[in-house]
Amino acid sequence: MPVLVSSYSAPSFLKSGHVHTVVANLWRPQAEVVYRRERIDTDDGDFLDLDWSCPGSERLAVISHGLEGNSRRAYVLAMARAFNRDGWDVLAWNFRGCGGQINRRPAFYHSGATHDLEAVLSHALRDGRYRRVGLVGFSLGGNLTMKYLGERGGDAHPALVGGVGFSVPCDLACGSRRSELGQNRIYMKRFLKMLRAKIRAKMQNLPGVLDDAGYERIKTFRDFDERYTAPLHGFASAEDYWAKASARPWLIRIALPALMVNAMDDPLLGPGCFPWQEARDNPHFHLEAPRHGGHVGFLSFDGDGLCWLERRALEFLNACPDRSGQ
């Protein structure tokens, strides 16, 4: 029954989910990480930008960012630095259109686009250099990570040892409804502003394919997904997209060690994003739900330059057994 008691204790001034989320977003220290950029082509004629930070190791951590994030976000840089310090190579990949240049195709990225994560892993593993590979995902990237592990089940590449997801909206319909609450209006406005900039960039690259006329009437993820995400990616509706892209239905099929860490005070996660029963039913899937932590927060100030979530990811993936000899 891998429902875990969490070791995380938030500082006294961060015991509000909203405060913790905002503080983590605005004031998380910017870690120094030197990346090497690589661009790979996808099978459908698009591209992905990968950022590598490699001390030279047989272990690789693949980091997936959140909605409208990228490899330079403070939480990604902090995680990359933590794994580098522990002797791991790091591959922080940018979702389509998130690496600094808009992607070529009308479609961009979405919460269930595990084919792109598979392309990244296949590329990283093609030369047999890595003996151990661990996945780390944040928010949308955490949903991708968990869904990918569930889809692969016991057929995952032998080098893949497990994955960790933080602040995972594994039930997208529930998360979308939660984001519509008045208390979350500030986050919603910010996300929609960033997404409009993405749409406008695509309008310049692909004139006549997309437009943002009437965009000001879009107030929720439901509105955005109904107008853009669903039709661009082959879903019948926003509801169809949420049902097919959510990780939760796949959690029971995970066959490698997987850890989901969702704070109980996360303002963007509703009850459906806490898969208690799946954790009880699947010995490979672990759910950890600290009382506090906000959304992609879990800040701590222990003097070693690491936050709790970086130490927790390292602890979990270092403990995963090798599979390379199977």
QUILINKA-V931845 format. One record per residue. SS is DSSP state (a for helix, b for strand, c for the rest). OMEGA is omega as a letter, one per 20 degrees, with the letter a starting at -180 (* if undefined). Layout:
# QUILINKA-V931845
((SS | OMEGA) (SS | OMEGA))
This chain:
# QUILINKA-V931845
((c | a) (c | r) (b | a) (b | r) (c | a) (c | r) (c | a) (c | r) (c | a) (c | r) (c | a) (a | a) (a | a) (a | a) (c | r) (c | a) (a | a) (a | r) (a | a) (a | a) (a | a) (a | r) (a | a) (a | a) (a | a) (a | a) (a | r) (c | a) (c | a) (c | a) (c | r) (c | r) (c | r) (c | a) (c | r) (b | a) (b | r) (b | r) (b | r) (b | r) (b | r) (c | a) (c | a) (c | r) (c | r) (c | a) (b | r) (b | r) (b | a) (b | r) (b | a) (b | r) (b | a) (c | r) (c | a) (c | a) (c | r) (c | r) (b | a) (b | r) (b | r) (b | a) (b | r) (b | a) (c | a) (c | a) (c | a) (c | r) (c | r) (c | a) (c | a) (c | r) (c | a) (a | a) (a | r) (a | r) (a | r) (a | r) (a | r) (a | r) (a | a) (a | a) (a | r) (a | r) (a | a) (c | r) (c | r) (c | r) (b | a) (b | r) (b | r) (b | a) (b | r) (b | r) (c | a) (c | r) (c | a) (c | a) (c | r) (c | r) (c | a) (c | a) (c | a) (c | a) (c | r) (c | r) (c | r) (c | r) (c | r) (c | a) (c | a) (c | a) (c | a) (a | r) (a | r) (a | r) (a | r) (a | r) (a | r) (a | a) (a | r) (a | r) (a | a) (a | a) (a | a) (c | a) (c | r) (c | a) (c | a) (c | r) (c | a) (b | r) (b | r) (b | a) (b | r) (b | a) (b | r) (b | r) (c | r) (a | r) (a | r) (a | r) (a | r) (a | a) (a | a) (a | r) (a | r) (a | a) (a | r) (a | r) (a | a) (a | a) (a | r) (a | a) (a | r) (c | r) (c | a) (c | r) (c | a) (b | a) (b | a) (b | a) (b | r) (b | r) (b | r) (b | r) (c | a) (c | r) (c | a) (c | r) (c | a) (a | r) (a | r) (a | r) (a | r) (a | r) (a | r) (a | a) (a | a) (c | a) (c | a) (a | a) (a | a) (a | a) (a | a) (a | r) (a | a) (a | r) (a | a) (a | r) (a | a) (a | r) (a | r) (a | a) (a | r) (a | r) (a | r) (a | r) (a | a) (a | r) (a | r) (a | r) (a | r) (a | a) (a | a) (c | a) (c | r) (c | a) (c | r) (c | r) (c | r) (c | r) (c | r) (c | a) (a | a) (a | r) (a | r) (c | a) (c | a) (c | r) (a | r) (a | r) (a | a) (a | a) (a | r) (a | a) (a | a) (a | a) (a | a) (a | a) (a | a) (a | a) (c | r) (c | r) (c | a) (c | a) (c | r) (a | a) (a | r) (a | r) (a | a) (a | a) (a | a) (a | a) (a | a) (c | r) (c | a) (a | r) (a | a) (a | a) (a | a) (a | a) (a | r) (c | a) (c | r) (c | r) (b | a) (b | a) (b | r) (b | r) (b | r) (c | a) (c | r) (c | r) (c | r) (c | a) (c | a) (c | a) (c | r) (c | a) (a | a) (a | a) (a | r) (c | a) (c | a) (a | a) (a | r) (a | r) (a | r) (a | a) (a | a) (c | a) (c | a) (c | a) (b | a) (b | r) (b | r) (b | a) (c | r) (c | a) (c | a) (c | r) (c | a) (c | r) (c | a) (c | r) (c | r) (c | a) (c | r) (c | a) (c | a) (c | r) (c | r) (c | r) (c | r) (c | r) (c | a) (a | a) (a | r) (a | r) (a | a) (a | r) (a | r) (a | a) (a | a) (a | a) (a | r) (a | a) (a | r) (c | a) (c | r) (c | r) (c | a) (c | a) (c | a) (c | *))
